[in-house]
Amino acid sequence: MNPASSGRRAVLKGGAAASLAALWPRLARAEDFPSRPVRLITAFPAGSGPDAALRLVADGLSRLWKQQVMVENKPGGAGFIAIDAFRSAAPDGHTMVQLDSNHLTTHPHVYRKLPYDPQRDLEPVRGVMRNFFFIAVSTQSPYQTLEDLVAAARKAPGRMNYGSWFMGSPGHLGGLLLQSQRDIEMTHVPYKEMSQLYAAVASRDVDWAAASAGSAGPLVKAGRLRFLALAGPKRLEVHPQVPATAEMPASQAFEVSSWTGLFAPRGTPSALRSRIAADMARVLATPEAVERFREWGYSPFDVSTDAYAQLVVRETSNWAGVIRRAGLKLD
């Protein structure tokens, strides 16, 4: 045997063994996930509703996986800060990011230069929660129903105003949707903080705002705000006296909601994402999680990994016309 040829075969064999040895830990991690602590980066501040829901999921997964699941808050910058912190992560399920419907379905329409591609850079894992919004007015407001509000806006185009917690927020887009569906014109007033917004509604500085049970509920209990309607498919247990728009013939198509979910880096195997989604479903079905969501007024967001991806595509398309007609651009 040629000594040189034998030496080359030995080198190749050794190289193949080294490559397999280097690859083996990755294969083992995929099979035995999780093999180390898991990071859940969120675009929301600590103490917010989405953060609270995610921490509930993280705690449940920690117990289920026997591994630490850490929540890392990266708020601000329209979600870009959280996404930037997440983009370099390996596609092995050990780092995921929590985003909401705005980041995935409306940002592509309102930003000319979006620093990520929702369809290409993110792999859907599972939804965490869905929040349908109430239409809130002051208890001193003359409007007793959603139809009262629409009639007043139609009578004086542009004079009625509504507030939201920032330009492009679900509350802002909900107002644009109502205008588009009911052929009315209103003026949007953005605020920097939710506390300022709902104080302004209570004092009638603005006529109305979209509100969640968690964010505006305390002012309702204090007798300063009143919910006219829930812009959703059915009434919520926390405010059963408030009718849902699905019950209203003229407003059945009017829904204002936001959802949050977990996304993995591009290239994360479908089987791994499905496994994580199944474990999240187990956590969210526990009595503790069900009760907490009921208290917060959140609806379960129980969709499969594939259906989640389809939802993102569908809602992105649905918002295109509303945003285009309003001429809304944030950069």
C-alpha positions as CSV (number, residue, x, y, z in Angstrom):
1,M,0.0,0.0,0.0
2,N,1.2,3.5,-0.9
3,P,2.3,5.1,2.4
4,A,1.2,8.5,1.2
5,S,-2.3,7.2,0.1
6,S,-2.6,5.4,3.4
7,G,-1.8,8.6,5.2
8,R,-4.4,10.6,3.3
9,R,-7.1,8.0,4.1
10,A,-6.1,8.3,7.8
11,V,-6.4,12.0,7.7
12,L,-9.8,11.9,5.9
13,K,-11.0,9.3,8.3
14,G,-9.8,11.4,11.2
15,G,-11.4,14.5,9.8
16,A,-14.7,12.8,9.3
17,A,-14.7,11.5,12.8
18,A,-13.8,15.0,14.1
19,S,-16.7,16.5,12.0
20,L,-19.1,13.9,13.4
21,A,-17.9,14.5,16.9
22,A,-18.5,18.3,16.4
23,L,-22.0,17.6,14.9
24,W,-23.1,15.1,17.6
25,P,-23.8,17.7,20.4
26,R,-26.1,19.6,18.0
27,L,-27.9,16.4,17.1
28,A,-28.2,15.4,20.8
29,R,-29.6,18.8,21.6
30,A,-32.3,18.6,19.0
31,E,-33.3,15.1,20.2
32,D,-33.1,15.9,23.9
33,F,-34.3,19.5,23.9
34,P,-33.8,21.4,26.1
35,S,-30.2,20.7,27.0
36,R,-29.5,24.0,28.6
37,P,-31.4,27.1,29.9
38,V,-33.8,28.6,27.4
39,R,-34.1,32.4,26.8
40,L,-37.4,34.0,25.9
41,I,-36.7,37.5,24.7
42,T,-39.8,39.8,24.8
43,A,-40.4,43.1,23.1
44,F,-42.6,44.2,26.1
45,P,-41.6,45.9,29.4
46,A,-41.6,44.0,32.7
47,G,-45.0,44.3,34.4
48,S,-47.0,44.6,31.2
49,G,-49.8,42.2,30.3
50,P,-47.8,40.3,27.6
51,D,-44.8,40.0,29.9
52,A,-47.0,38.6,32.7
53,A,-48.5,36.0,30.3
54,L,-45.1,35.0,29.0
55,R,-43.7,34.6,32.6
56,L,-46.6,32.3,33.4
57,V,-45.7,30.2,30.4
58,A,-42.0,30.3,31.3
59,D,-42.6,29.1,34.8
60,G,-44.7,26.2,33.6
61,L,-42.1,25.2,30.9
62,S,-39.4,25.4,33.6
63,R,-41.2,22.8,35.7
64,L,-42.1,20.7,32.6
65,W,-38.6,20.7,31.1
66,K,-36.7,20.6,34.4
67,Q,-34.6,23.4,32.9
68,Q,-34.4,27.1,33.6
69,V,-36.5,29.2,31.2
70,M,-35.6,32.9,31.5
71,V,-37.6,35.9,30.3
72,E,-35.4,38.8,29.0
73,N,-37.2,42.1,28.5
74,K,-36.0,44.2,25.5
75,P,-38.8,46.8,25.1
76,G,-38.8,49.9,22.8
77,G,-37.9,50.7,19.3
78,A,-41.1,49.3,17.8
79,G,-39.9,45.8,18.7
80,F,-36.7,46.2,16.7
81,I,-34.5,46.0,19.9
82,A,-35.9,42.6,20.8
83,I,-35.6,41.3,17.3
84,D,-32.1,42.5,17.0
85,A,-31.1,40.7,20.2
86,F,-32.7,37.5,18.9
87,R,-31.4,37.5,15.3
88,S,-28.0,35.9,16.0
89,A,-29.5,33.0,18.0
90,A,-28.9,29.4,16.8
91,P,-32.0,27.7,15.3
92,D,-32.1,25.1,18.1
93,G,-35.1,26.3,20.2
94,H,-33.0,27.6,23.1
95,T,-33.6,31.2,22.2
96,M,-37.1,32.5,21.1
97,V,-38.7,35.9,20.9
98,Q,-42.2,37.1,21.9
99,L,-43.8,39.5,19.4
100,D,-47.3,40.7,18.9
101,S,-49.6,41.1,15.9
102,N,-48.3,44.6,15.1
103,H,-44.7,43.4,14.7
104,L,-45.8,40.7,12.3
105,T,-48.9,42.0,10.4
106,T,-49.0,45.8,10.4
107,H,-45.3,46.8,10.6
108,P,-44.7,45.7,7.0
109,H,-47.2,48.2,5.9
110,V,-46.3,51.2,8.1
111,Y,-42.5,51.1,7.8
112,R,-40.8,51.6,4.5
113,K,-37.6,50.1,5.7
114,L,-38.3,47.3,8.1
115,P,-35.1,45.8,9.5
116,Y,-36.5,42.2,9.4
117,D,-38.7,40.1,7.2
118,P,-41.6,38.6,9.2
119,Q,-42.1,35.9,6.6
120,R,-38.5,34.9,6.2
121,D,-36.6,35.7,9.4
122,L,-39.1,34.2,11.9
123,E,-40.5,30.7,12.4
124,P,-43.8,30.6,14.2
125,V,-43.9,28.4,17.3
126,R,-47.2,29.1,19.1
127,G,-49.5,31.8,20.2
128,V,-49.4,32.9,23.9
129,M,-52.5,35.0,24.3
130,R,-55.1,37.1,22.4
131,N,-56.6,40.3,23.8
132,F,-59.8,41.7,22.5
133,F,-60.3,45.4,23.3
134,F,-63.2,47.2,24.8
135,I,-64.5,50.6,23.6
136,A,-64.1,52.8,26.6
137,V,-65.6,56.2,27.3
138,S,-65.9,58.4,30.4
139,T,-68.8,57.7,32.7
140,Q,-69.8,61.4,32.0
141,S,-69.9,60.7,28.2
142,P,-73.3,61.1,26.5
143,Y,-72.6,57.9,24.5
144,Q,-74.4,54.8,25.8
145,T,-73.7,52.4,22.9
146,L,-71.3,52.0,20.1
147,E,-74.0,53.1,17.7
148,D,-74.4,56.4,19.6
149,L,-70.7,57.0,19.1
150,V,-70.8,56.2,15.4
151,A,-73.8,58.4,14.8
152,A,-72.1,61.3,16.6
153,A,-69.0,60.9,14.5
154,R,-71.0,60.8,11.3
155,K,-72.9,63.9,12.2
156,A,-69.7,66.0,12.7
157,P,-66.8,64.6,10.6
158,G,-63.4,65.0,12.2
159,R,-64.7,66.5,15.4
160,M,-64.8,63.3,17.4
161,N,-61.4,62.2,18.7
162,Y,-60.0,59.0,20.0
163,G,-56.8,58.2,21.8
164,S,-54.3,55.3,21.7
165,W,-51.0,54.5,23.4
166,F,-48.9,55.2,20.3
167,M,-49.1,55.7,16.6
168,G,-49.7,52.4,14.9
169,S,-50.9,50.7,18.1
170,P,-53.9,48.3,18.1
171,G,-56.0,51.2,19.5
172,H,-54.9,53.5,16.7
173,L,-55.5,50.8,14.0
174,G,-58.8,49.9,15.6
175,G,-60.0,53.5,15.1
176,L,-58.9,53.4,11.5
177,L,-60.8,50.2,11.0
178,L,-64.0,51.6,12.5
179,Q,-63.7,54.6,10.2
180,S,-63.2,52.4,7.2
181,Q,-66.1,50.1,8.0
182,R,-68.6,52.7,9.0
183,D,-67.5,55.5,6.6
184,I,-66.8,58.1,9.3
185,E,-64.0,60.5,10.0
186,M,-62.4,60.9,13.5
187,T,-59.2,62.5,14.8
188,H,-56.5,60.3,16.4
189,V,-54.6,61.6,19.5
190,P,-51.6,59.5,20.5
191,Y,-50.3,59.3,24.1
192,K,-47.0,58.1,25.5
193,E,-48.4,56.0,28.3
194,M,-51.6,54.0,28.9
195,S,-52.1,55.7,32.2
196,Q,-52.2,59.1,30.6
197,L,-54.5,57.8,27.9
198,Y,-57.2,56.4,30.1
199,A,-57.0,59.4,32.5
200,A,-57.6,61.6,29.4
201,V,-60.7,59.5,28.4
202,A,-62.0,59.7,32.0
203,S,-61.7,63.5,32.0
204,R,-63.2,63.6,28.4
205,D,-60.1,65.2,26.9
206,V,-60.6,62.5,24.3
207,D,-64.0,60.9,23.4
208,W,-63.0,57.2,23.5
209,A,-60.2,54.7,23.4
210,A,-59.7,51.0,22.9
211,A,-58.9,49.4,26.3
212,S,-58.2,46.0,27.8
213,A,-59.7,44.7,31.0
214,G,-56.3,44.8,32.6
215,S,-55.3,48.3,31.6
216,A,-58.6,50.2,32.1
217,G,-60.4,47.8,34.4
218,P,-59.3,49.7,37.6
219,L,-60.8,53.0,36.3
220,V,-64.0,51.1,35.4
221,K,-64.2,49.8,39.0
222,A,-63.5,53.3,40.3
223,G,-66.5,54.6,38.3
224,R,-64.5,56.8,36.0
225,L,-64.7,54.8,32.8
226,R,-67.5,52.8,31.1
227,F,-67.2,50.1,28.5
228,L,-69.6,50.5,25.6
229,A,-68.7,47.3,23.7
230,L,-66.2,44.6,23.3
231,A,-64.8,44.6,19.8
232,G,-64.7,40.8,19.6
233,P,-66.6,37.6,19.0
234,K,-68.2,37.0,22.4
235,R,-68.6,38.6,25.8
236,L,-65.9,38.2,28.5
237,E,-66.5,36.7,31.9
238,V,-64.8,39.6,33.6
239,H,-67.4,42.1,32.2
240,P,-70.4,39.9,31.1
241,Q,-72.7,42.9,30.9
242,V,-70.7,44.5,28.0
243,P,-72.0,43.3,24.6
244,A,-69.7,42.0,22.0
245,T,-69.7,43.6,18.5
246,A,-70.5,40.1,17.1
247,E,-74.0,40.6,18.6
248,M,-74.5,43.9,16.7
249,P,-75.8,43.8,13.2
250,A,-74.1,46.9,12.0
251,S,-70.7,46.1,13.7
252,Q,-70.3,42.4,13.4
253,A,-67.1,42.8,11.4
254,F,-65.5,45.2,13.8
255,E,-62.9,43.5,15.9
256,V,-59.9,45.1,17.7
257,S,-57.5,42.7,19.1
258,S,-53.8,42.0,19.5
259,W,-52.1,38.7,20.0
260,T,-48.6,37.7,21.2
261,G,-46.7,34.5,20.4
262,L,-43.3,32.9,20.4
263,F,-41.1,32.8,17.3
264,A,-37.9,30.9,16.7
265,P,-35.0,31.8,14.4
266,R,-35.2,30.9,10.7
267,G,-34.2,27.3,10.1
268,T,-35.5,25.9,13.4
269,P,-36.9,22.4,12.5
270,S,-40.6,22.1,12.3
271,A,-40.6,19.0,14.5
272,L,-38.9,20.9,17.3
273,R,-41.2,23.9,17.0
274,S,-44.2,21.5,17.2
275,R,-42.8,19.9,20.3
276,I,-42.3,23.2,22.0
277,A,-45.8,24.3,20.9
278,A,-47.3,21.1,22.4
279,D,-45.6,21.7,25.7
280,M,-46.8,25.3,25.8
281,A,-50.3,24.0,25.2
282,R,-50.0,21.8,28.2
283,V,-48.9,24.7,30.4
284,L,-51.7,27.0,29.1
285,A,-54.3,24.3,29.8
286,T,-53.4,24.1,33.5
287,P,-56.1,25.4,36.0
288,E,-53.6,28.1,37.2
289,A,-53.1,29.5,33.7
290,V,-56.8,29.3,32.8
291,E,-57.7,31.3,35.9
292,R,-55.0,33.9,35.4
293,F,-56.1,34.5,31.8
294,R,-59.7,34.8,32.9
295,E,-58.7,37.4,35.5
296,W,-56.7,39.4,32.9
297,G,-59.5,39.2,30.3
298,Y,-57.2,37.3,27.8
299,S,-58.5,34.7,25.4
300,P,-56.5,31.5,24.7
301,F,-54.7,31.6,21.4
302,D,-54.9,28.0,20.7
303,V,-53.7,27.5,17.1
304,S,-51.3,24.9,15.6
305,T,-47.8,25.9,14.4
306,D,-48.9,25.7,10.8
307,A,-52.2,27.6,11.4
308,Y,-50.2,30.3,13.2
309,A,-48.1,30.9,10.1
310,Q,-51.2,31.1,8.0
311,L,-52.8,33.6,10.4
312,V,-49.8,35.9,10.1
313,V,-50.1,35.9,6.3
314,R,-53.9,36.4,6.3
315,E,-53.9,39.3,8.8
316,T,-51.0,41.0,7.0
317,S,-53.1,41.0,3.9
318,N,-56.2,42.1,5.7
319,W,-54.6,45.2,7.2
320,A,-53.0,46.4,3.9
321,G,-56.1,48.2,2.6
322,V,-57.0,49.9,5.9
323,I,-53.5,51.2,6.3
324,R,-53.1,52.3,2.7
325,R,-56.4,54.2,2.7
326,A,-55.3,56.0,5.9
327,G,-51.9,56.9,4.4
328,L,-50.3,55.7,7.7
329,K,-46.5,55.7,7.6
330,L,-44.2,55.7,10.6
331,D,-40.8,56.3,9.0
